[in-house]
Amino acid sequence: MRIVIATWGSHGDLHPALGLAVGLRDRGHHATVATCPMYRDDVEGEGLAFQPVRPDVDPNNRELVARIMDAQRGTEFIFRDLLMPALQDAAADLRPAIAQADLVISHPVTFAVPVLAEELRRPWASMVLAPMSFFSVHDVPVFPPAPWLRRIAERSPWVSRALVGIARRTTRHWTAPVAALRKAHGLPPGEDPVYEGQHSPNLVLALFSRVLAEPQPDWPANVVVTGAIPYTRLEASSLPAQLETFLAAGPPPVVFTLGTSAVGAPGRFYEESLAAVREVGCRAVLLVGHHPENRPAVPLPDGVIAVEYASHAALFPRASVIVHQGGAGTLHQALASGRPMLVVPYAHDQPDNADRARRLGVARIIRPGRYRAARVARALRALLGETTWTEAAARVATQVRAEDGVRTACDAIERLALGRTMSSPP
């Protein structure tokens, strides 16, 4: 099959698409990854076909990243200021690839894909990276502007329905250009593209672990929960020699990371983290990204190292505690590592992911606005000193590592293709 996988966002959005594309290629299919132009080298470096799709973003533009990662307005900014103005451009970029495809797979914010798939009569599957994308009234997500509302919703089905209804009304006008695009392509208005409209009627791939969420009565009927999709080239990469030497020289360190998105707008994360490490007296690894300004201005004490990047799959199992932002990719690597974690959720799905880890008994949470050295030090002492966290993390890791996301997803895609082929008239 010729399969187009469309995605948009940070490396946390790109890597599952790459992992899935590699898995499909290894089964003999031809996979094209359609995404931001800045990812061309990542995709073509895997020997995969690449289709650039607008809009592109500059991850080094710290002002832009700060607006994207704002808990109150970040998601609205992405939709209204980045994606919707470029929607027609994205459709023009995607059209030639989809026209030649036997199947197309969409990401939650690749809004042009369902429109083109319907117009061009191409089979369409969708994927989600986190449970929040289902907006279930039976498993209400944590909304970044008011994370405390979920605990109220847990006590009342009425509150749950009201909360999801408010979210729908709030976002209704963000994606108005999608209806205009559908009309321009001769299609009816369709369902809300943020909610039912993002999910394919053929197959929805839930690319997360079942420990985070089980199917709910109001999920689409054709959801397959696959487990996370790893990106094997990154997982197999070795750690920098300097970091290997550091790890071998003492007990497991606390690892601090903000993934590939929040790292561009960290606030005082690294300064407060370093102060907390000094107070606790533990060893630490700071993953600071490619931003020189993220490196603490003061000299690092003995037992602390700062590096730009290291494979999470290689580093996390060698940590004592993992402090991270709660992005879907980082969270799954932390869950698989069997290490307890402190989650500092910034925006989008991160607060909901963090709350799910908390409910599993493997994580504590500190919001970015409350991330101060004294509070961080108290949380680290608890995570390092109480065995319940480590025991829960080990149990969860056993379940997560038993899942085979690539195989399960590829099987589901091939079943969809086979079913459509067998049901087609001769």
Residue pairs with C-beta under 8 A, 6 or more apart in sequence:
1 24
1 29
1 30
1 102
1 103
1 417
2 29
2 30
2 32
2 100
2 101
2 102
2 103
3 21
3 24
3 29
3 30
3 31
3 32
3 101
3 102
3 103
3 104
3 105
3 413
4 31
4 32
4 34
4 51
4 94
4 97
4 98
4 101
4 103
4 104
4 105
5 17
5 20
5 21
5 31
5 32
5 33
5 34
5 104
5 105
6 17
6 34
6 35
6 53
6 94
6 104
6 105
6 106
6 107
6 110
6 113
7 13
7 14
7 16
7 17
7 33
7 34
7 35
7 107
7 110
8 35
8 36
8 53
8 83
8 107
8 109
8 110
9 107
9 109
9 261
10 59
10 259
10 260
10 261
10 327
11 42
11 259
11 260
11 329
12 129
12 259
12 260
12 261
12 327
12 328
12 329
12 330
13 35
13 107
13 129
14 33
14 35
14 39
14 42
15 229
15 230
15 231
15 234
15 329
16 127
16 129
16 207
16 228
16 229
16 231
16 329
17 33
17 35
17 107
18 33
18 42
18 43
18 46
18 48
18 231
19 229
19 230
19 231
19 232
19 405
19 406
20 31
20 105
20 127
20 207
20 229
20 406
20 409
20 410
21 31
21 32
21 33
21 43
21 46
21 48
22 31
22 46
22 48
22 231
22 232
22 233
22 406
23 229
23 406
23 407
23 409
23 410
24 31
24 410
24 413
25 31
25 47
25 48
27 410
27 414
30 49
31 48
31 49
32 48
32 49
32 50
32 51
32 97
32 101
33 39
33 43
33 48
33 49
33 50
33 51
34 50
34 51
34 52
34 53
34 93
34 94
34 97
34 110
35 43
35 50
35 51
35 52
35 53
36 52
36 53
36 55
36 56
36 57
37 52
37 53
37 54
37 56
38 56
38 57
38 58
38 59
39 50
40 50
40 52
43 49
43 50
44 50
46 233
51 93
51 94
51 96
51 97
52 93
53 90
53 93
53 94
53 110
54 86
54 89
54 90
54 93
55 82
55 83
55 85
55 86
55 89
55 90
57 64
57 68
57 82
58 64
59 65
59 260
59 264
60 264
60 290
60 291
62 264
62 265
62 291
65 261
65 264
65 265
66 264
66 265
67 73
67 74
67 77
67 81
68 74
68 77
68 78
68 82
68 261
68 265
68 347
69 261
69 262
69 264
69 265
69 346
69 347
70 77
70 347
71 144
71 145
71 346
71 347
71 351
71 368
72 144
72 145
74 144
74 346
74 347
74 348
75 144
75 347
75 348
76 171
76 174
78 109
79 109
79 171
79 174
79 175
80 174
83 90
83 109
83 111
84 174
84 175
84 176
84 177
84 178
87 111
87 112
87 177
87 178
87 181
88 177
88 181
90 110
90 111
90 112
91 112
91 115
91 116
91 181
94 110
94 112
94 113
94 116
95 116
95 120
98 104
98 113
98 116
98 117
98 120
98 122
99 120
99 122
101 122
102 122
102 123
102 417
103 122
103 123
103 124
103 125
103 413
103 416
103 417
104 113
104 116
104 117
104 122
104 123
104 124
104 125
105 124
105 125
105 126
105 127
105 205
105 413
106 113
106 114
106 117
106 124
106 125
106 126
106 127
106 198
106 200
107 113
107 126
107 127
107 129
108 126
108 127
108 128
108 129
108 133
108 198
111 175
111 178
111 181
111 193
112 181
113 124
114 124
114 126
114 190
114 193
114 197
114 198
114 200
115 178
115 181
115 182
115 185
115 187
116 122
116 185
117 123
117 124
118 124
118 187
118 190
119 185
119 186
119 187
123 202
123 416
123 417
123 420
124 200
124 202
125 200
125 202
125 203
125 204
125 205
125 412
125 413
125 416
126 198
126 199
126 200
126 203
126 204
126 205
127 204
127 205
127 206
127 207
128 134
128 198
128 199
128 204
128 205
128 206
128 207
128 208
129 207
129 208
129 328
129 329
129 349
130 208
130 212
130 328
130 349
130 352
130 353
131 139
131 141
131 206
131 208
131 212
131 213
131 352
131 356
132 141
132 142
132 349
132 352
132 353
133 198
133 349
134 206
134 213
134 216
134 218
134 219
134 220
134 223
135 141
135 164
135 167
135 195
136 164
136 216
136 218
136 219
137 157
137 160
137 161
137 164
137 218
138 160
138 216
138 217
138 218
139 213
139 216
140 150
140 153
140 154
140 160
140 163
140 164
141 150
141 349
141 352
142 149
142 150
142 351
142 352
142 354
142 355
143 149
143 150
143 163
143 167
143 351
143 352
144 345
144 347
144 348
144 350
144 351
147 345
147 351
147 355
147 367
149 163
150 163
150 355
152 159
153 159
153 160
153 163
154 160
168 192
168 194
168 195
171 194
172 192
174 194
175 192
175 193
175 194
178 190
178 193
178 197
179 189
179 190
182 188
182 189
182 190
183 189
190 197
191 197
196 220
199 220
200 220
200 222
201 220
201 222
202 222
202 416
202 420
203 222
203 224
203 412
203 413
203 416
204 219
204 220
204 222
204 223
204 224
205 224
205 226
205 409
205 412
205 413
206 213
206 223
206 224
206 225
206 226
207 226
207 227
207 228
207 229
207 328
207 405
207 409
208 225
208 227
208 228
208 328
208 332
209 225
209 227
209 228
209 332
209 335
209 399
209 400
209 403
210 225
210 227
210 399
210 403
211 335
211 360
211 396
211 399
211 400
212 353
212 356
212 360
213 225
213 356
214 225
215 223
215 225
224 408
224 409
224 412
226 403
226 405
226 408
226 409
226 412
227 400
227 403
227 404
227 405
227 408
228 328
228 329
228 332
228 336
228 400
228 403
228 405
229 405
229 406
229 409
230 313
230 405
230 406
234 311
234 312
234 313
235 311
235 313
235 314
237 311
237 314
238 244
238 311
238 314
239 247
239 310
239 311
239 314
239 315
240 307
240 310
242 305
242 307
243 285
243 305
243 307
243 310
243 315
246 253
246 285
246 305
247 253
247 318
250 283
250 303
251 283
251 320
252 283
252 318
252 319
252 320
253 282
253 283
253 284
253 285
253 303
253 305
253 319
253 320
254 277
254 282
254 283
254 284
254 285
254 319
254 320
254 321
254 322
254 323
254 380
254 384
255 284
255 285
255 287
255 315
255 316
255 319
255 321
255 322
255 323
255 324
256 269
256 270
256 273
256 284
256 285
256 286
256 287
256 323
256 324
257 263
257 287
257 312
257 322
257 323
257 324
257 325
257 330
258 266
258 269
258 287
258 289
258 324
258 325
258 344
259 324
259 325
259 327
259 329
259 330
260 289
260 327
261 325
261 327
261 346
262 269
262 325
262 327
262 346
262 347
262 350
263 287
263 288
263 289
263 291
263 294
264 289
264 291
265 346
266 294
267 368
267 371
268 371
269 344
269 368
269 371
270 286
270 288
270 294
270 295
270 296
271 296
272 371
272 372
272 373
272 376
273 284
273 286
273 323
273 373
273 376
274 284
274 286
274 296
274 298
274 300
274 304
275 373
276 373
276 374
276 376
276 377
276 380
277 283
277 284
277 301
277 304
278 301
279 373
279 374
279 377
280 377
280 380
280 381
280 384
282 303
282 320
282 380
282 384
283 303
283 304
284 303
284 304
284 305
285 304
285 305
285 306
285 307
285 310
285 315
285 319
286 295
286 296
286 304
286 305
286 306
286 307
287 306
287 307
287 308
287 309
287 310
288 294
288 295
288 306
288 307
288 308
289 308
289 309
290 308
290 309
295 306
296 306
300 306
312 329
312 330
312 333
312 334
313 333
313 336
316 322
316 333
316 334
316 336
316 337
316 339
317 337
317 338
317 339
319 337
319 339
320 339
320 384
321 339
321 340
321 341
321 342
321 380
321 383
321 384
322 334
322 337
322 339
322 340
322 341
322 342
323 341
323 342
323 343
323 344
323 376
323 380
324 330
324 331
324 334
324 341
324 342
324 343
324 344
325 343
325 344
325 345
325 346
325 350
326 343
326 344
326 345
326 346
326 349
326 350
326 351
326 353
326 354
326 357
327 349
327 350
327 353
328 349
328 353
331 343
331 353
331 354
331 357
332 400
334 341
334 357
335 357
335 362
335 393
335 396
335 397
335 400
336 397
336 400
336 401
337 393
337 397
338 390
338 393
338 394
338 396
338 397
338 398
339 390
339 393
340 362
340 363
340 383
340 389
340 390
340 392
340 393
341 357
341 362
341 363
341 364
341 383
341 393
342 363
342 364
342 365
342 366
342 376
342 379
342 380
342 383
343 350
343 353
343 354
343 357
343 358
343 363
343 364
343 365
343 366
344 365
344 366
344 367
344 368
344 371
345 351
345 353
345 354
345 365
345 367
345 368
346 368
354 363
354 365
355 365
357 363
358 364
358 365
360 392
360 396
361 388
361 389
361 392
362 389
362 392
362 393
362 396
364 379
364 382
364 383
366 375
366 376
366 379
382 389
383 389
